[in-house]
C-alpha cells in the first residue's frame, strides 16, 4: 500500500477508536463527554493513571476490549514507522543485487562512464538498438533518472578499478568515457586498457590539447563534441543534401534506409568471393561504400573484382531487411 494511504488509514483508526471508546463509556457508564474522552485516551495509551470513576462490570469488559484494540493499533503504527524507515533501504539492497546479477551475466556489452546529457543520449541510442549497456555514474542525484530509464548501472567512480571490474569490463566489447574532465578521461582510459587491452574505447575530449594524450593512453577513438558540432553546422549550410541523407541513415527511425558496418567472419559463405559475384548489389540491392581491411586500410568505392576477405569490415547502405540478410550471410 502507498505510504500516503497508510497514513490516511492510521488517522481514520485513531479517530475511530477515540470516538468508539468515548461513546462506549458515555453509553455504558453514563459519564460526561470529558470524563469518557479522558478515560478513553489513558486506556488507549496504557499509561495506568487509574479509573476516572468506579467502572461497572460491563465497563470493565469494554475497557479490556479497548486496551486490546489500543495495543493492536500501537503495533500497527510501529510497523508503519519501521516500514517507512527500512522498506526503501531493503528495496534498494534487493534492487542492487538484482542489477549486479544481471551485469555479471553480460558479455560483449558496452560500458558508458558518465550519465550526463551526452551519456544519457548515448545510452538511449544503444539500448534502442537492443545492445546491452552498463552505466557508471558517481552522481547520486542521477540515480532516479537511471531507474526511470531502466538501464543497468553502478554508482561509483569510473576511475575505480573495482567498479570497472563489477561492470564486467573483462567481457565488454566497448567503453565510452564521457566523465567531467579530460584528466579523468585519460586516467580512466589507462585503467580500462590495462584491464582489457582488446576493449574498443571511445573517449570524449573537452580540450583539443587532450586528444593526443588520450590517444597515447590507448583510446581507439577520440571525440570532441564541440568540433563535431561545429563541422555539422558548417556541413548543414554547405551540403544540406548530404546532411539530410546522413540524418535519414543514422537518426530517422521512420525511414527504412540504414548505413551499417558488417564484419566478415571465417564462416561467411561469401569469403574470397568478388563483389561482382557476391550478389550483394543484384540480389540485396545494397551499396558497398567502403571496405576496411584487417590492417585498417580503407578501400573507398571498391571495384567489382575486389574480393571479400576474412576480417574485412564492409560499410553498406540500403534497406534494413537487406542489411540483416547480409549480416546473416557474413556470419555463415
N, C-alpha and C positions, 0 to 999 in steps of 0.2 A: 504494500500500500504506500501511496505517496506520503512523505513526511507531513505535508500540509493537511492531508486527510486524517492522519494520526492525531495531529494537534486539535483539529476540529472535534474528533470523536472524544478525546480526553476532556475537552471543555464541556461537551454535552453530558458526559458521565458525571463530571464534577457537579454541575448544576442539578442533574437528575437525582444524585444521591442526597444532596443537601435538601432539595425540595421534598424528596420522599421521607427522609428522616424527620424533618421539621413537621411535615404533615402527619406522620405517624404518631409522634409524641403529642401533638395537639389533639388528635382524634382519640388515642388510647388513654392518655393521662389528663386531658382537658387543660393542658398548660397554655400559657400565653405564647405568642409568636417568638418573643425574645428568649424566653426560657427554652422553648423547643429548639430554636436555632442554636443556642449556646450548647445545649446538650448534644445536638447532632454533630457540631464541629469538634467538640472534645472527644466524642466517641469515635468519629472517623479518624481523628488524629491520634487516637490511642494514647493521650497524654496522661490519663489517670487522675484527673483533678477531683473525681468524685461526682456523685449524682446531685443535680440541682434540687430535686425534691425526692421524696420517697417514691420508688418505682413499683408498680404493681407486677403481678406475675406475667401478665400479657406484655407489659412494658419491658420486663427483663428479657423475655423471648425475642421481642422486637430488637432490643439492644444487641443481643447475640448476633442476629442476622445482619444488623447494621455494622457490627465490628468485623464480621467475616467479609462483608462487601467492601468495607474500607481497606482491609488488608489486601484483598484481591486487587482493588483499584491501585493501591500503592505499588504493588508488584508490577502492575501493568505500566505505570508511569516510569518506574525504574527501568523496565525493559525497553521503553521508548528511548530513554536517555542513553542507555548502553548501545542500543541500535544506532542512534544518531551519531555517537562518538566512534563506534567500532565498525559499523557496516561499510562505510565508504572506504575505510582502510583495508578491510577484508576484500572488498571488490577490487581495489587497486592491486593487492597482492595476487589474487587469483587471476586477474586480467594480465598482470605482468608475467606470471608463469605460463599462461596460455600463449602470449606473444613470444616468449623465449622458446617454447617448444616448436612453434611454427617457424621461427627463424632458424632453429637448429636443423630443420628438415630441408632447408633451401639449398639449391645448387644452381650454378650458372645465373645467379641473380645479380642485381645492381645495387650498389650502396650509394646513397646520396647524403653527403655531410652538410647539414645546414638546411633548415626548413623556413627560410625567409621567403621573400617574394619569388626569387628565381628558383629556389629549391622546391617550393610548393608547385610551381608550374611544371618543372621537370618531372616531379613525381607523378603528377596527374597525367602528363603526356605518356609516360612509360606504362603506368597502370592501365590506361585506356587501351593500350595495345597488348594487354594480358601478360605483361612481363612482371616478374617478381622483383619487388623493391623493398629495401630496408633503409629507413631514415635514421640518421644520428643527429640529435639536436640537444644542445645543452640548456636552452632557454625553457624553463618550466612553463612559462606563460603560453608557449605554443603547443603544449600537450593537448589542450582542448581541441585545437584545430586539427591535430593529427588523429585524435579519436574520432572527430566528426568526419574526416576524410576516409577513415577506415584503413589507414596504412599501418604496416609493421614498422615499429620504431623502437629506438633505445634513447633514453635520456642520459646524457653524459658528454664528456669532452671527446670530440672526434680524434683528437691527438693522443688519447689514452689508448695504449696498446691493448689493454684488457677489453675495452669497449669494442675495438675493431675486431678482436677475436670473437666476441659474443655476436657480432653482426655477421659472422660466417665469411670473413674476408678470404680465408684459405680456399673456399669453394666458390667465391664470387667470380663473375665474368668481367665486371667493370665497376669503377668507382668514380663518382663526380664530387669534387670538393668545391664547395661554394660557401666556405666559412668567412668570418668577418674580415680578416686581414690577410695580406699577402704572406706575412711571416708564418701565420698558422697554416696557410695552404702549402707552403714549402715544407714545413715540418711534417705535416700530415702526409705529403707525397713521399717523403723519405721513409717514414714508418711503414706506410702501406706497401711500398715496393719491396721493403725488406721482408714483410710478412708474406707477400705473394708477388714474386717477380713477374709472373705471367699476367698479372692484372692489367687491363686496359684502363688507364687513368686519365681523366679529363679534369683539368684544373682551371679555375677562374682566376684571372689576373686583374687586380684593381688598378695597378700602375703598369705602364709599358716596360719599365725597368725590371719588373719582376718576371717577365716572360722567359728570359734566358735562364734565370735562376731556377724557375720551375722545370724547365726542360732539362737542365743539368741534374735536378733532383730525381728525374725519372718520369715526369709527366709525358704521356704519349701525345697529348693534345692540350694546348694552352689557349683559352678563350678569353678575350677581352670584350665584355658586353658593350662597352662604350664604343670600341672600334667597329664592332659588328653593327651596332645601331646606326652609327654614322654612315657606314657603307650602304646599309639597307635604305636609308633615307635618300642617299645620293642615287642609288640604282632605281629607286622608285620614281624619281623625276627624269632620269636619263634613259632608263629601259623599263618602262611601265609594263610592257607586254611580257617581258621575261619574268618580272616580279610576279605578275598575275599568274603565270604558269607555275612558278615555284610555290606560290601560296596554294594553288589548287592541288599540287602534288604532295605538299607537306602538311598543310593545316586545314584544308577544307574537307570536312567529313562527309559532305553531301555528294562529292564527286567520286567517280569510280576509278579515276586515273591516279596512280601512285608511282612514286620513284623509290626503288628499293635496291639493296645490295645483297647478293646471293653468293655464298661460299661454295666452291666446288669440292665435293668430298671424294674420297678414293673409291666410293661405291657408286659414283654417278654413272648413269647409263650414257652420258654424253662425253665421258672422259676421252681425250685425244681425238675428238671429232671436230672438224672445221665448222665455223659458224654457218657457212652456206649449206652444209649437210645436216645441221642440227635440227632444223625445223622451227627454231625459235621465232624467226620472223614470219615464216609462212604459216605455221600451224597455231602459234600462240599470239601472233600479232604484237610481239614485244620488240622494243628497240634497245639495242645494246649501246649505251653511251660510252662506257669506259670499262676496261679490264685492268684490274690491279694484280700484278704478278706476285709470286711468293716473295720476291726480293724488293717489294714495294714500288717497283717501277709501274708507271701508268701508261696504258695504250688508249689514247683518245680516238673515238670513231674507228674502231678496229676494222680491218679489211675482212672480206668474205672468207678468205682462206686461212684466217687466224684460227689456230687450234685451241680448244678448251683444255687446260691442263690442271692437274691437281693443285689445290690451294689457291687457285685463281679466285678473285672476287669480282663478280660481274655486277655492274651498275645498270639496271634496266628500268625502262619506263613503259607503262601500259596499264591495262585493266587489272584490278586487284585479283580477280579469279584466275587470270592467266599467270600472274606472278606466283600465286600459290601453287599452281600446277608445275611451274618451272622449279620452284623450291623443292617439290617432291622429286622431280627428275634429277636434280643435282644431289639430292641425298641418296638416291638409289632405292 
